[in-house]
Amino acid sequence: MPGMVVFGRRWGIASDDLVFPGSFELLLRVVWWIGTVVLFAHHKGHFGCSGGGVLHSYLVGLLAVLGLIILSLCAIVYVSAQGTIVNPGRRRAMPALVYLRALLYVPELVWACLGAVWVSSDSRGCDPATVGAVITAVVTSWVILMFTGLGVVFVFDPMGSPRPQPGPVEPLGVRDMESGGGTQFLSTARSLATRVWECRLRLLCCCLPQDESHRAAFSSISQLFSDFFSDTDLVPSDVAAGLALLHQEQDKMERSRDPEDVVSHSPSSPIEQDLQTELEKAAHCMQFAAAAYGWPLYVYSNLFTAPCKLSGDCCRSRGAEYDIVGGDHLGCHFSSILQTTGLQYRDFIYVSFHNQIYEIPFFVALDHKREAVLVAVRGTLSLKDVLTDLSAECENLQVEGVSGACYAHKGMCQAAGYIYKKLINDGILSQAFSIAPEYKLVVTGHSLGAGTAALLAILLRSSYPTLRCYSFSPPGGLLSKALADYSKDFIVSVVLGKDLVPRLSIPNMEDLKRRILKIVTNCNKPKYRILLRGCWYELFGGDPDDFPTEMESRREEQLGQPLLGEESLVIRHTSSYQSLASDDSPAHAAAHLPLFPPGRILHITEDGPRRRSCFSQVRYRADWSSEMAFRSILISPRMLVDHMPDAVLRALNSLCSDGPFSLCPSSSSDNPHSSM
């Protein structure tokens, strides 16, 4: 539901968000009250020390204040637990209770000061245990006041000025915000939202230089964020509840789906041979893509052995032995690359750890095992990389011989252009092929590095027709349809499980937002129960919950409009917003241009039961998949874990070592034979 309006402004917290913080404070206050009663009863109301009278008044007043606070918290927790997310009628009393609770901070502050004064001046001669108890009470009061202040800052909404009341509403309360004064108001609101997001980005990236490129990135990213959040009125807990419900709904649909028929193939069939070959090549290239992350990933993957292996090399100077640029003064990054790849110093042509926005680290090496000149691009490892990731608007990328619209992710397109200029203009590839002219060119990377590597491969394709690219966990919003189809001849993308990033694009995020709106609108359970059930389901599993609708007697077409509680969850209708009753993805009709992952997609999934013990061995299954299988975001605890480079490498190594492979070729994909 929309944020609660108190003290003349809207806050980033709803009236049903106070169940858990209120319950926690209530428990603390009850324990505190009981302890104070015990202390008072122990002295039987008589205190023989010099400040006994003040202490007596302090304890009596403290009991009274705590009693009032406990009663107010009980009311807040009870009222906050009523109603549903979009129908908060039973929580109408919440603003008054919040005012009452805020008013009780005044006597609590006064009593905390009184206790501090007594401890500092009038506690001489009193029982040390009593003095310690009063000190504990005073400290607790100040800690609660401090955390309350931090909480107020946390839920403060810079755009929280109350919106002007709309005029007469349409049936079911949809506001006409696109005409007259509504248009002017929305324009002002969008401008304010953009400025707020830009300030947030500047604060988050305060350690970065505020040059022109960073300012331009901040501006474009803040515009993207403000546009995405401008047509809904949800607080973060609403989104969390929607994700919990959506995860269970997706699992329910997955369980009800008929098992896919797996067509068996003989080990010598062309389809299986092609897939086995690509898996072996991908597993080999993934070592280089992981090595590009340098020492952080190497240490993370080898917690016990990495420090010992790197300690002897990190501080040794080898500036004359290889061409290395920027960011590795101690040599730890390069030493970890050597350990991960197994190459020698002489095998590296160029290594760059220079990192700026749109300029990411990469290295060029001779891979004698596969007879390849290999270019490995690093994935996201810094705030500058995050800004490159978030520069997600489209940029034209004209490629000779490709018909149709050619555009790509702006940040990665510029990063690929930076590396392309280095490789060509600085003669790095010419130097490599002068050493090994018979070798082929291979480009690889993971995550941000995967998207950049794919675009780099497209740029280099005309000069190196036999080029191959292995893109691990690439972003879903990378290439236009024409470029994605063109790249299938020389790019293989590897996606593990329910990885979020290959499904991440602006149209897919709009689709996720629409689905969250629909599911929280139709659920008749209070938010605290949704969140509790969601946490239990994520931790311990079980059967997905059922989702009864808010008003089961409503006509289906009525559910196509947003429900009204105190306000609508939909502020205005944009091109990304469709009927809540529709299950069609908005990606095809949205204002944002559709983008797709690169190349042929090799999808790796876990084979066996969905939930398993921590010590059971995981078996994987690989199949060719279509890019259309990644047009919707899947909610899962593994949506981030499956993106980690060590998890991808482990899955590929498992597939290559287990044998025979568990394979399922897709009839919708091309499977031409290729060689590295």
C-alpha positions in Angstrom: 0.0 0.0 0.0 1.1 3.6 -0.2 3.4 5.0 2.5 1.8 6.2 5.7 1.0 9.9 5.9 1.9 11.4 9.3 3.4 14.7 10.4 2.3 16.3 7.1 4.2 14.1 4.8 4.4 10.6 3.3 7.0 8.2 4.7 8.6 5.1 3.2 6.8 2.8 5.5 3.2 1.6 5.4 0.7 1.3 8.3 1.1 -2.6 8.2 4.9 -2.4 8.6 4.9 -1.9 12.3 4.1 -5.5 13.4 7.7 -6.7 13.6 9.5 -3.6 14.9 6.6 -3.0 17.3 6.7 -6.6 18.6 10.4 -6.4 19.2 10.2 -3.1 21.1 7.2 -4.5 23.0 9.2 -7.5 24.2 12.1 -5.3 25.2 9.8 -2.9 27.1 8.0 -5.7 28.9 11.3 -7.2 30.1 12.4 -3.7 31.1 9.2 -3.1 33.0 9.4 -6.4 34.8 13.0 -5.7 35.8 12.0 -2.3 37.2 9.2 -3.8 39.2 11.6 -6.3 40.7 14.0 -3.6 41.6 11.3 -1.5 43.2 9.9 -4.4 45.1 13.3 -5.4 46.3 13.7 -2.1 48.1 10.0 -2.1 49.1 9.7 1.5 48.1 12.3 2.6 50.6 15.8 3.8 49.5 18.2 4.7 52.3 20.9 6.4 50.3 21.4 10.2 49.9 19.4 10.4 46.6 16.8 7.9 47.6 13.9 10.3 47.1 14.9 11.1 43.6 15.5 7.4 42.9 12.0 6.6 44.2 10.4 9.2 42.0 12.5 8.1 39.0 11.4 4.4 39.3 7.8 5.3 39.9 7.8 7.6 36.9 9.7 5.0 34.8 7.1 2.3 35.6 4.3 4.7 34.6 6.0 5.7 31.3 6.9 2.1 30.4 3.3 1.1 31.2 1.9 3.7 28.8 4.5 2.8 26.1 3.6 -0.9 26.4 -0.1 -0.2 26.0 0.6 2.0 23.0 2.8 -0.7 21.4 0.2 -3.3 22.0 -2.3 -1.1 20.2 0.1 -0.4 17.3 1.0 -4.1 16.8 -2.7 -5.1 16.9 -3.9 -2.5 14.5 -0.9 -2.9 12.2 -1.7 -6.6 11.8 -5.2 -5.9 10.6 -6.4 -5.7 7.0 -4.5 -6.5 3.8 -1.9 -4.7 1.8 -4.3 -2.8 -0.5 -7.3 -2.6 1.9 -6.1 -0.8 5.0 -9.5 0.3 6.2 -9.1 -1.5 9.5 -5.8 0.4 10.1 -7.4 3.9 10.0 -6.4 4.5 13.6 -2.7 4.0 12.9 -1.7 7.7 12.4 -3.3 8.6 15.8 -1.4 5.8 17.5 1.9 6.9 15.9 1.3 10.4 17.2 0.6 9.0 20.7 3.8 6.9 20.6 5.8 9.9 19.4 4.4 12.0 22.2 5.5 9.3 24.8 9.1 9.9 23.7 9.0 13.3 25.5 8.6 11.9 29.1 11.0 9.0 28.2 13.6 11.6 27.2 13.0 13.6 30.4 13.2 10.4 32.6 16.4 9.4 30.8 18.0 12.8 31.6 16.7 12.5 35.2 18.3 9.0 35.6 21.6 10.3 34.1 21.6 13.2 36.6 20.9 10.9 39.6 23.7 8.5 38.5 26.2 11.3 38.1 25.5 13.3 41.3 23.1 11.6 43.8 24.0 7.9 43.7 26.7 8.0 46.3 26.1 5.5 49.1 23.4 3.6 47.2 23.5 -0.1 46.5 25.9 -0.7 43.6 23.4 -3.2 42.1 20.7 -0.5 42.1 23.1 2.0 40.6 24.0 -0.5 37.9 20.3 -1.2 37.2 19.6 2.5 36.8 22.6 3.0 34.5 21.3 0.1 32.4 17.9 1.7 32.2 19.3 5.1 31.2 21.6 3.6 28.6 18.7 1.5 27.2 16.6 4.6 26.9 19.3 6.5 25.0 19.9 3.5 22.7 16.2 3.2 21.9 16.0 6.9 21.2 19.1 6.7 19.0 17.7 3.8 17.0 14.4 5.5 16.7 16.2 8.5 15.2 18.0 6.3 12.7 14.8 4.6 11.8 13.2 7.9 11.1 16.1 8.8 8.8 15.8 5.4 7.1 12.1 5.6 6.3 12.2 9.3 5.4 11.0 9.8 1.8 12.5 13.0 0.2 9.5 12.9 -2.2 7.1 12.5 0.6 5.1 15.7 0.4 1.4 14.8 0.3 0.1 14.5 -3.2 -2.8 16.9 -4.1 -6.1 15.1 -3.7 -7.4 14.0 -7.2 -10.7 15.1 -8.5 -13.7 12.7 -9.0 -12.5 9.2 -9.6 -13.5 6.8 -12.3 -15.2 3.6 -11.4 -13.0 1.6 -9.1 -11.0 4.8 -8.3 -8.6 5.1 -11.2 -7.2 8.6 -11.1 -7.1 10.8 -14.2 -3.6 12.0 -13.7 -2.8 12.6 -17.4 -4.8 15.7 -18.0 -4.8 19.3 -16.9 -3.0 20.0 -13.6 -2.3 16.3 -13.2 0.2 16.4 -16.1 2.0 19.4 -14.6 2.1 17.7 -11.2 3.5 14.5 -12.7 6.2 16.4 -14.6 7.3 18.2 -11.4 7.2 14.9 -9.5 9.4 13.2 -12.2 11.9 16.0 -12.1 12.1 15.8 -8.3 12.4 12.0 -8.4 15.3 12.3 -10.9 17.1 14.8 -8.6 16.6 12.6 -5.6 17.9 9.5 -7.3 20.9 11.5 -8.6 21.7 12.7 -5.0 21.4 9.1 -3.8 23.9 7.9 -6.5 26.3 10.8 -5.7 26.2 9.9 -2.0 26.7 6.2 -2.7 29.6 6.9 -5.0 31.0 9.8 -3.0 34.5 8.3 -3.2 34.5 8.5 -7.0 35.8 11.5 -8.9 33.0 13.8 -9.9 34.1 14.4 -13.5 32.0 14.8 -16.6 31.7 11.1 -17.4 30.5 10.3 -13.9 28.0 13.1 -13.9 26.6 12.0 -17.2 26.3 8.4 -15.8 24.6 9.6 -12.7 22.1 11.6 -14.7 21.2 8.8 -17.1 20.9 6.2 -14.3 18.8 8.4 -12.1 16.5 9.1 -15.0 16.2 5.3 -15.6 15.4 4.7 -11.9 12.9 7.5 -11.5 11.0 6.4 -14.7 10.8 2.8 -13.4 9.5 3.7 -9.9 7.3 6.7 -11.0 4.1 4.8 -11.9 3.6 2.8 -8.6 3.2 3.7 -5.0 4.7 0.7 -3.1 6.9 0.7 0.0 9.9 -1.8 0.2 8.0 -4.2 2.4 5.2 -4.4 -0.3 7.9 -5.4 -2.8 9.3 -8.0 -0.4 5.8 -9.5 0.2 5.2 -9.6 -3.5 8.4 -11.4 -4.2 7.6 -14.0 -1.5 4.2 -14.6 -3.0 5.6 -14.7 -6.5 8.3 -17.2 -5.6 5.7 -19.6 -4.2 3.4 -19.1 -7.2 6.2 -19.8 -9.6 7.1 -23.0 -7.7 3.5 -24.0 -7.7 3.3 -23.7 -11.4 6.6 -25.5 -11.9 5.4 -28.4 -9.8 2.1 -28.7 -11.6 3.8 -28.7 -15.0 4.1 -32.1 -16.7 7.6 -33.4 -16.7 9.4 -32.8 -19.9 10.0 -35.8 -22.1 13.8 -36.3 -22.3 14.8 -37.7 -25.7 17.7 -40.0 -25.3 20.6 -39.8 -27.8 23.4 -42.1 -28.3 26.8 -40.8 -27.2 27.8 -40.5 -30.9 24.8 -38.4 -32.0 25.9 -35.1 -33.6 23.7 -33.0 -31.2 25.3 -34.6 -28.1 28.8 -34.5 -29.5 28.3 -30.7 -30.2 27.1 -30.1 -26.7 29.9 -32.1 -25.1 32.5 -30.2 -27.1 31.0 -26.9 -26.2 30.9 -27.8 -22.5 34.5 -28.8 -22.5 35.5 -25.5 -24.2 33.3 -23.5 -21.9 34.8 -25.1 -18.8 38.3 -24.3 -20.1 37.4 -20.6 -20.9 35.6 -20.1 -17.6 38.9 -20.5 -15.8 40.2 -17.5 -17.6 36.9 -15.5 -17.1 37.2 -16.3 -13.3 40.9 -15.5 -13.3 40.1 -12.0 -14.6 38.6 -11.1 -11.2 42.1 -11.3 -9.7 42.9 -12.1 -6.1 39.4 -11.4 -4.5 37.8 -14.3 -6.2 40.9 -16.5 -5.9 41.0 -16.0 -2.1 37.2 -16.5 -1.8 37.4 -19.8 -3.7 40.6 -21.0 -1.8 40.2 -19.6 1.7 42.8 -21.9 3.3 45.5 -22.2 0.6 45.3 -18.9 -1.3 47.1 -16.7 1.3 50.0 -19.1 1.4 50.2 -19.4 -2.4 50.0 -15.6 -3.0 52.2 -14.4 -0.1 55.4 -15.2 -1.9 54.5 -13.4 -5.1 52.4 -10.4 -4.1 55.2 -8.1 -3.2 57.8 -9.3 -5.7 58.5 -6.8 -8.5 58.3 -8.2 -12.0 57.7 -5.0 -13.9 60.2 -5.9 -16.6 58.8 -9.4 -17.2 55.3 -8.4 -18.5 53.3 -5.4 -19.7 50.9 -4.6 -16.9 48.8 -1.4 -16.6 47.3 0.1 -13.5 45.8 -1.1 -10.2 48.1 -4.0 -9.2 50.9 -2.3 -7.3 51.6 -5.4 -5.1 51.2 -7.9 -8.0 48.5 -9.9 -6.1 46.0 -9.7 -9.0 48.5 -11.0 -11.5 49.8 -13.7 -9.2 46.2 -15.0 -8.7 45.7 -15.0 -12.5 48.9 -17.2 -12.9 47.6 -19.6 -10.2 44.1 -19.9 -11.7 45.1 -20.3 -15.4 48.3 -22.3 -15.0 50.0 -20.1 -17.6 53.6 -18.8 -17.4 54.7 -15.1 -17.3 55.8 -15.2 -20.9 52.3 -16.3 -22.1 50.7 -12.9 -21.3 50.8 -10.3 -24.0 49.0 -7.5 -22.1 47.4 -7.2 -18.7 45.4 -4.2 -17.6 43.8 -3.5 -14.2 42.9 0.1 -15.2 39.3 0.7 -14.0 37.1 3.6 -14.7 33.5 4.0 -15.7 33.1 2.3 -19.1 36.7 1.2 -18.9 37.1 -2.3 -17.3 40.2 -4.5 -16.7 41.1 -7.3 -19.2 44.1 -9.3 -20.2 45.4 -11.0 -23.4 47.3 -14.3 -23.2 48.4 -17.1 -25.3 46.5 -20.3 -24.5 48.7 -23.0 -25.9 46.5 -25.8 -24.7 43.7 -24.7 -27.1 45.9 -22.9 -29.5 44.2 -19.6 -29.0 44.9 -15.9 -28.4 42.5 -15.4 -25.5 41.0 -12.1 -24.4 39.4 -12.3 -20.9 37.3 -9.4 -19.6 36.6 -8.9 -15.9 33.1 -8.7 -14.5 31.7 -6.3 -11.8 34.1 -5.7 -8.9 33.9 -2.0 -8.2 31.4 0.9 -7.9 32.7 2.1 -11.3 31.7 -1.3 -12.8 28.2 -1.0 -11.1 27.7 2.4 -12.9 28.7 0.7 -16.2 26.1 -2.0 -15.5 23.4 0.5 -14.6 23.9 2.5 -17.8 21.2 0.3 -19.3 19.7 2.6 -22.0 20.2 1.6 -25.6 23.0 2.8 -27.9 23.2 2.3 -31.6 25.8 -0.2 -32.8 26.0 -0.5 -36.5 27.5 -3.8 -37.7 28.3 -4.4 -41.3 26.2 -7.2 -42.9 23.5 -7.2 -40.2 20.0 -6.2 -41.3 17.5 -4.8 -38.9 17.7 -2.5 -35.9 21.2 -2.8 -34.3 21.5 -1.4 -30.7 22.9 -2.6 -27.4 23.4 -1.9 -23.7 25.1 1.5 -23.6 27.5 0.9 -20.7 28.8 -2.4 -22.0 28.9 -1.0 -25.6 31.2 1.8 -24.5 33.3 -0.7 -22.5 33.7 -2.9 -25.5 34.6 0.1 -27.6 37.4 1.0 -25.1 38.9 -2.5 -25.2 38.5 -2.7 -29.0 40.6 0.5 -29.4 43.2 -0.9 -27.1 43.5 -4.2 -28.9 43.5 -2.7 -32.4 45.0 0.8 -32.1 47.7 -0.2 -29.7 48.6 -3.3 -31.7 48.0 -5.8 -28.9 46.4 -8.4 -31.1 48.9 -7.8 -33.9 51.7 -8.5 -31.4 49.9 -11.7 -30.2 49.4 -13.1 -33.7 52.9 -12.2 -34.7 54.0 -14.7 -32.0 51.4 -17.3 -32.8 50.0 -16.6 -36.3 48.2 -20.0 -36.5 46.2 -19.5 -33.3 42.5 -18.4 -33.3 41.0 -15.6 -31.4 38.8 -16.4 -28.4 37.0 -13.8 -26.2 35.5 -14.6 -22.8 34.1 -13.0 -19.7 31.6 -13.3 -16.9 28.7 -11.0 -16.0 29.6 -7.5 -17.0 32.7 -9.1 -18.6 30.4 -11.5 -20.5 28.3 -8.7 -22.0 31.4 -6.6 -22.9 33.1 -9.7 -24.4 30.1 -10.5 -26.6 30.0 -6.9 -27.9 33.8 -6.9 -28.4 33.4 -10.2 -30.4 30.8 -8.5 -32.6 33.2 -5.6 -33.2 36.1 -7.9 -34.0 34.2 -10.4 -36.1 34.8 -8.7 -39.4 38.6 -8.7 -38.9 38.7 -12.2 -37.3 36.1 -14.4 -39.0 37.1 -17.5 -37.1 36.7 -15.7 -33.7 34.8 -17.5 -30.9 33.3 -16.0 -27.8 32.2 -17.7 -24.6 29.9 -15.5 -22.5 29.2 -16.7 -18.9 26.1 -15.4 -17.1 25.6 -12.5 -19.6 23.0 -9.8 -18.9 19.7 -10.4 -20.5 19.3 -6.8 -21.7 22.3 -6.7 -24.0 21.6 -7.0 -27.8 18.8 -6.2 -30.2 17.1 -9.1 -31.8 19.0 -8.6 -35.1 22.4 -8.6 -33.3 21.4 -11.5 -31.0 20.6 -13.6 -34.1 23.8 -12.5 -35.8 25.9 -13.5 -32.8 24.6 -17.1 -32.7 27.2 -18.1 -35.3 30.2 -17.4 -33.0 29.0 -16.7 -29.4 28.0 -19.3 -26.8 26.4 -18.0 -23.6 26.4 -20.2 -20.5 23.6 -19.7 -17.9 23.4 -21.5 -14.6 20.0 -22.4 -13.0 17.8 -19.4 -12.1 20.5 -16.8 -12.4 19.0 -13.3 -12.2 21.3 -11.4 -14.5 20.6 -13.3 -17.8 16.9 -12.5 -17.2 17.6 -8.9 -16.2 16.4 -6.2 -18.7 14.1 -3.2 -18.4 11.1 -4.9 -20.0 11.6 -7.9 -17.7 11.7 -5.6 -14.7 8.5 -3.9 -15.9 6.9 -7.4 -16.2 8.1 -8.2 -12.6 6.6 -5.0 -11.3 3.3 -5.7 -13.0 3.2 -9.2 -11.5 4.0 -8.0 -8.0 1.2 -5.4 -8.3 -1.2 -8.2 -9.4 -0.3 -10.7 -6.7 -0.4 -8.2 -3.8 -3.6 -6.8 -5.1 -5.3 -10.2 -5.2 -4.0 -11.7 -1.9 -6.2 -11.4 1.1 -3.6 -12.1 3.8 -2.0 -9.5 6.0 1.5 -8.5 5.1 3.1 -9.9 8.3 1.7 -13.4 7.6 3.0 -13.2 4.0 6.5 -12.3 5.2 6.6 -14.9 7.9 5.4 -17.6 5.6 7.8 -16.4 2.9 10.8 -16.6 5.3 9.7 -20.1 6.5 9.3 -21.3 2.9 12.8 -20.0 1.9 14.5 -21.6 4.9 12.6 -24.9 5.3 10.6 -25.4 2.1 7.3 -27.1 2.1 4.3 -26.7 -0.1 3.7 -23.3 -1.7 0.9 -21.3 -0.1 -2.5 -20.7 -1.7 -3.5 -17.3 -2.9 -7.2 -16.5 -2.3 -8.3 -13.3 -3.9 -9.2 -10.1 -2.0 -12.7 -10.1 -3.3 -13.6 -13.5 -4.8 -16.9 -12.2 -6.0 -15.4 -9.4 -8.1 -15.9 -9.8 -11.8 -12.7 -10.7 -13.7 -12.7 -7.5 -15.7 -12.9 -5.5 -12.5 -9.6 -7.0 -11.4 -8.1 -5.4 -14.4 -8.1 -2.1 -12.5 -6.1 -1.5 -9.3 -7.9 -1.9 -6.0 -8.2 1.2 -3.9 -7.2 1.1 -0.2 -6.4 4.5 1.1 -4.9 5.2 -2.3 -4.2 3.2 -5.5 -1.0 1.3 -5.9 -0.9 2.6 -9.4 -0.2 6.4 -9.5 -0.5 6.7 -13.3 -0.8 4.4 -16.2 2.3 4.2 -18.4 3.1 2.2 -21.5 4.7 -0.4 -19.1 1.5 -0.9 -17.2 -1.1 -3.3 -18.4 -4.2 -4.8 -17.0 -3.5 -6.6 -13.8 -5.6 -9.5 -15.0 -3.4 -10.1 -18.0 -0.5 -12.5 -17.8 1.1 -11.4 -21.1 4.5 -10.0 -20.7 4.6 -6.2 -21.3 8.0 -6.6 -22.9 6.4 -6.8 -26.3 4.4 -3.6 -26.0 6.6 -1.5 -23.7 8.2 1.8 -24.6 11.6 0.3 -23.8 13.3 -1.5 -26.7 13.6 -5.2 -26.1 17.1 -6.6 -25.6 18.3 -10.2 -25.6 21.2 -12.2 -24.3 23.9 -13.0 -26.9 24.5 -16.1 -29.0 23.4 -19.6 -28.5 22.4 -20.2 -24.9 23.7 -23.2 -23.0 21.5 -23.6 -19.9 22.7 -25.7 -17.0 20.3 -26.8 -14.3 20.4 -29.0 -11.3 19.2 -32.6 -11.9 17.2 -34.2 -9.2 14.9 -32.9 -6.4 14.5 -29.2 -5.9 15.6 -29.3 -2.3 18.5 -31.5 -1.1 20.7 -31.8 1.9 23.8 -29.7 2.3 26.1 -32.6 1.9 24.5 -34.4 -1.1 26.3 -34.3 -4.4 24.8 -32.1 -7.0 24.3 -33.4 -10.5 23.8 -31.0 -13.4 22.0 -31.2 -16.7 22.8 -29.1 -19.7 20.6 -28.2 -22.7 20.4 -25.7 -25.5 17.8 -23.1 -24.8 16.1 -20.2 -26.6 16.5 -16.6 -25.6 12.7 -16.5 -25.1 13.1 -18.8 -22.1 14.7 -15.9 -20.3 12.0 -13.3 -20.8 10.7 -13.5 -17.3 12.5 -13.1 -13.9 12.4 -16.2 -11.7 12.3 -15.6 -7.9 14.5 -18.0 -6.0 17.1 -18.1 -3.2 19.6 -19.2 -5.9 18.9 -16.3 -8.3 22.1 -14.6 -7.0 24.1 -17.6 -6.0 23.8 -19.1 -9.5 25.4 -16.0 -10.9 28.6 -16.3 -8.9 31.6 -17.2 -11.1 32.8 -20.0 -8.8 29.4 -21.6 -9.0 29.4 -21.5 -12.8 32.9 -22.9 -12.9 32.0 -25.7 -10.5 28.9 -26.7 -12.5 30.9 -26.8 -15.8 33.7 -28.9 -14.2 31.1 -31.2 -12.7 29.5 -31.7 -16.1 32.9 -32.4 -17.8 34.1 -34.8 -15.1 31.0 -36.8 -14.3 30.2 -38.2 -17.7 28.1 -39.4 -19.3 26.6 -36.0 -19.7 22.9 -35.4 -18.7 21.8 -33.6 -21.8 18.6 -32.3 -23.3 18.9 -30.6 -26.7 16.3 -28.0 -27.5 14.6 -28.2 -30.9 14.3 -24.5 -31.1 18.0 -23.8 -31.2 20.6 -24.0 -33.9 23.5 -26.4 -33.2 26.2 -25.9 -35.8 29.5 -27.6 -35.2 32.3 -25.3 -34.3 35.9 -25.4 -33.0 37.8 -23.0 -30.8 
